[in-house]
Amino acid sequence: MTLSQEIYKQVSTRRPSCLLDPDMEYSPDELVAFLLHPRGIEHALATGFPSMAFLEGHRDLLEGLPISLLSCGDEPLVVDHSGGARLFAGDGEAIIYVDGCEAGLTTLVFLHGVRARVIARHYAVVKVHADASCEVEVYTDNALQL
Protein backbone atom coordinates (compact mmCIF):
# COMPACT_ATOMS: atom_id res chain seq x y z
CA MET A 1 0.00 0.00 0.00
CA THR A 2 1.41 3.41 -0.94
CA LEU A 3 1.61 6.33 1.51
CA SER A 4 -1.26 8.12 -0.26
CA GLN A 5 -3.45 5.00 -0.09
CA GLU A 6 -2.58 4.47 3.58
CA ILE A 7 -3.49 8.05 4.43
CA TYR A 8 -6.71 7.98 2.42
CA LYS A 9 -7.76 4.74 4.14
CA GLN A 10 -7.04 6.12 7.65
CA VAL A 11 -8.62 9.51 6.97
CA SER A 12 -11.75 8.13 5.35
CA THR A 13 -12.57 5.64 8.11
CA ARG A 14 -13.31 8.54 10.47
CA ARG A 15 -14.69 11.08 8.03
CA PRO A 16 -14.31 11.07 4.23
CA SER A 17 -11.82 13.61 2.89
CA CYS A 18 -12.96 15.95 0.16
CA LEU A 19 -9.35 16.95 -0.56
CA LEU A 20 -7.84 13.57 -1.40
CA ASP A 21 -8.52 11.51 -4.50
CA PRO A 22 -8.16 7.79 -3.63
CA ASP A 23 -6.71 7.02 -7.07
CA MET A 24 -4.00 9.71 -6.96
CA GLU A 25 -0.45 9.26 -5.64
CA TYR A 26 0.68 12.41 -3.79
CA SER A 27 4.15 13.53 -2.76
CA PRO A 28 4.85 14.16 0.96
CA ASP A 29 4.85 17.92 0.20
CA GLU A 30 1.39 17.66 -1.37
CA LEU A 31 0.05 15.59 1.53
CA VAL A 32 1.32 18.14 4.06
CA ALA A 33 -0.22 20.95 1.97
CA PHE A 34 -3.59 19.14 2.22
CA LEU A 35 -3.13 18.71 5.98
CA LEU A 36 -2.36 22.42 6.45
CA HIS A 37 -5.19 23.54 4.14
CA PRO A 38 -8.09 25.04 6.18
CA ARG A 39 -10.29 21.99 5.50
CA GLY A 40 -7.40 19.68 6.36
CA ILE A 41 -6.87 21.49 9.68
CA GLU A 42 -10.60 21.18 10.42
CA HIS A 43 -10.41 17.45 9.64
CA ALA A 44 -7.31 16.96 11.82
CA LEU A 45 -8.89 18.68 14.81
CA ALA A 46 -12.13 16.71 14.43
CA THR A 47 -10.58 13.27 13.92
CA GLY A 48 -7.13 13.36 15.53
CA PHE A 49 -5.49 12.30 12.26
CA PRO A 50 -2.57 12.21 11.79
CA SER A 51 -1.98 10.30 15.01
CA MET A 52 1.35 10.50 16.81
CA ALA A 53 2.01 6.87 15.88
CA PHE A 54 1.51 7.71 12.20
CA LEU A 55 3.74 10.81 12.42
CA GLU A 56 6.46 8.93 14.32
CA GLY A 57 6.27 6.07 11.82
CA HIS A 58 6.89 8.47 8.94
CA ARG A 59 9.41 10.77 10.65
CA ASP A 60 11.87 10.27 7.77
CA LEU A 61 9.39 11.82 5.30
CA LEU A 62 8.84 14.89 7.51
CA GLU A 63 12.40 16.18 7.19
CA GLY A 64 12.31 19.70 5.76
CA LEU A 65 8.50 19.94 5.97
CA PRO A 66 6.62 22.40 8.22
CA ILE A 67 5.92 19.78 10.90
CA SER A 68 7.63 19.52 14.30
CA LEU A 69 7.28 16.49 16.56
CA LEU A 70 7.80 17.23 20.24
CA SER A 71 8.65 14.81 23.05
CA CYS A 72 8.10 15.20 26.75
CA GLY A 73 11.30 15.71 28.71
CA ASP A 74 13.13 17.53 25.95
CA GLU A 75 14.06 21.16 26.34
CA PRO A 76 11.35 23.40 24.86
CA LEU A 77 11.62 23.74 21.10
CA VAL A 78 12.23 27.42 20.28
CA VAL A 79 11.13 28.38 16.77
CA ASP A 80 10.93 31.56 14.71
CA HIS A 81 8.12 31.05 12.20
CA SER A 82 6.54 33.83 10.17
CA GLY A 83 4.14 33.34 7.27
CA GLY A 84 2.51 30.16 6.05
CA ALA A 85 1.33 27.26 8.19
CA ARG A 86 3.12 24.88 10.53
CA LEU A 87 2.01 21.87 12.56
CA PHE A 88 3.33 20.98 16.03
CA ALA A 89 2.41 17.59 17.52
CA GLY A 90 3.40 15.61 20.58
CA ASP A 91 3.55 15.92 24.32
CA GLY A 92 6.40 18.42 24.46
CA GLU A 93 6.75 22.16 24.85
CA ALA A 94 7.35 24.85 22.23
CA ILE A 95 8.02 28.57 22.26
CA ILE A 96 7.16 30.12 18.90
CA TYR A 97 8.11 33.65 17.91
CA VAL A 98 6.07 35.07 15.04
CA ASP A 99 7.00 38.34 13.35
CA GLY A 100 4.98 40.24 10.78
CA CYS A 101 5.99 39.41 7.24
CA GLU A 102 5.13 39.97 3.59
CA ALA A 103 3.42 36.57 3.46
CA GLY A 104 0.77 37.88 5.85
CA LEU A 105 -1.07 35.31 7.95
CA THR A 106 0.86 32.78 10.03
CA THR A 107 -1.18 29.67 10.88
CA LEU A 108 -0.11 27.42 13.76
CA VAL A 109 -1.71 24.02 14.37
CA PHE A 110 -1.20 22.11 17.64
CA LEU A 111 -2.14 18.44 18.12
CA HIS A 112 -1.70 15.64 20.66
CA GLY A 113 -0.77 17.44 23.87
CA VAL A 114 1.56 20.25 22.85
CA ARG A 115 2.19 22.95 25.44
CA ALA A 116 3.02 26.15 23.57
CA ARG A 117 3.69 29.82 24.10
CA VAL A 118 3.21 31.89 20.97
CA ILE A 119 4.81 35.32 21.02
CA ALA A 120 3.42 37.39 18.16
CA ARG A 121 5.22 40.67 17.54
CA HIS A 122 6.09 43.29 14.95
CA TYR A 123 2.59 43.48 13.42
CA ALA A 124 2.22 39.73 12.96
CA VAL A 125 -1.17 38.25 12.08
CA VAL A 126 -1.56 34.82 13.71
CA LYS A 127 -4.27 32.14 13.59
CA VAL A 128 -3.92 29.40 16.20
CA HIS A 129 -5.70 26.02 16.00
CA ALA A 130 -5.35 23.50 18.84
CA ASP A 131 -7.07 20.28 19.79
CA ALA A 132 -8.50 19.85 23.30
CA SER A 133 -5.33 18.12 24.58
CA CYS A 134 -3.11 21.15 23.97
CA GLU A 135 -2.34 24.13 26.18
CA VAL A 136 -1.58 27.25 24.15
CA GLU A 137 -0.88 30.76 25.43
CA VAL A 138 -0.64 33.65 22.97
CA TYR A 139 1.13 36.88 23.79
CA THR A 140 0.87 39.83 21.43
CA ASP A 141 2.99 42.93 21.03
CA ASN A 142 1.75 45.04 18.09
CA ALA A 143 0.21 41.90 16.58
CA LEU A 144 -3.24 40.50 15.79
CA GLN A 145 -4.53 37.09 16.83
CA LEU A 146 -7.44 35.80 14.74
C-alpha positions in Angstrom: 0.0 0.0 0.0 1.4 3.4 -0.9 1.6 6.3 1.5 -1.3 8.1 -0.3 -3.5 5.0 -0.1 -2.6 4.5 3.6 -3.5 8.1 4.4 -6.7 8.0 2.4 -7.8 4.7 4.1 -7.0 6.1 7.6 -8.6 9.5 7.0 -11.7 8.1 5.4 -12.6 5.6 8.1 -13.3 8.5 10.5 -14.7 11.1 8.0 -14.3 11.1 4.2 -11.8 13.6 2.9 -13.0 15.9 0.2 -9.3 17.0 -0.6 -7.8 13.6 -1.4 -8.5 11.5 -4.5 -8.2 7.8 -3.6 -6.7 7.0 -7.1 -4.0 9.7 -7.0 -0.4 9.3 -5.6 0.7 12.4 -3.8 4.2 13.5 -2.8 4.8 14.2 1.0 4.9 17.9 0.2 1.4 17.7 -1.4 0.0 15.6 1.5 1.3 18.1 4.1 -0.2 21.0 2.0 -3.6 19.1 2.2 -3.1 18.7 6.0 -2.4 22.4 6.4 -5.2 23.5 4.1 -8.1 25.0 6.2 -10.3 22.0 5.5 -7.4 19.7 6.4 -6.9 21.5 9.7 -10.6 21.2 10.4 -10.4 17.5 9.6 -7.3 17.0 11.8 -8.9 18.7 14.8 -12.1 16.7 14.4 -10.6 13.3 13.9 -7.1 13.4 15.5 -5.5 12.3 12.3 -2.6 12.2 11.8 -2.0 10.3 15.0 1.3 10.5 16.8 2.0 6.9 15.9 1.5 7.7 12.2 3.7 10.8 12.4 6.5 8.9 14.3 6.3 6.1 11.8 6.9 8.5 8.9 9.4 10.8 10.6 11.9 10.3 7.8 9.4 11.8 5.3 8.8 14.9 7.5 12.4 16.2 7.2 12.3 19.7 5.8 8.5 19.9 6.0 6.6 22.4 8.2 5.9 19.8 10.9 7.6 19.5 14.3 7.3 16.5 16.6 7.8 17.2 20.2 8.7 14.8 23.1 8.1 15.2 26.8 11.3 15.7 28.7 13.1 17.5 25.9 14.1 21.2 26.3 11.3 23.4 24.9 11.6 23.7 21.1 12.2 27.4 20.3 11.1 28.4 16.8 10.9 31.6 14.7 8.1 31.0 12.2 6.5 33.8 10.2 4.1 33.3 7.3 2.5 30.2 6.1 1.3 27.3 8.2 3.1 24.9 10.5 2.0 21.9 12.6 3.3 21.0 16.0 2.4 17.6 17.5 3.4 15.6 20.6 3.5 15.9 24.3 6.4 18.4 24.5 6.7 22.2 24.9 7.3 24.8 22.2 8.0 28.6 22.3 7.2 30.1 18.9 8.1 33.6 17.9 6.1 35.1 15.0 7.0 38.3 13.3 5.0 40.2 10.8 6.0 39.4 7.2 5.1 40.0 3.6 3.4 36.6 3.5 0.8 37.9 5.8 -1.1 35.3 7.9 0.9 32.8 10.0 -1.2 29.7 10.9 -0.1 27.4 13.8 -1.7 24.0 14.4 -1.2 22.1 17.6 -2.1 18.4 18.1 -1.7 15.6 20.7 -0.8 17.4 23.9 1.6 20.2 22.8 2.2 23.0 25.4 3.0 26.1 23.6 3.7 29.8 24.1 3.2 31.9 21.0 4.8 35.3 21.0 3.4 37.4 18.2 5.2 40.7 17.5 6.1 43.3 14.9 2.6 43.5 13.4 2.2 39.7 13.0 -1.2 38.2 12.1 -1.6 34.8 13.7 -4.3 32.1 13.6 -3.9 29.4 16.2 -5.7 26.0 16.0 -5.4 23.5 18.8 -7.1 20.3 19.8 -8.5 19.8 23.3 -5.3 18.1 24.6 -3.1 21.2 24.0 -2.3 24.1 26.2 -1.6 27.3 24.2 -0.9 30.8 25.4 -0.6 33.6 23.0 1.1 36.9 23.8 0.9 39.8 21.4 3.0 42.9 21.0 1.8 45.0 18.1 0.2 41.9 16.6 -3.2 40.5 15.8 -4.5 37.1 16.8 -7.4 35.8 14.7 
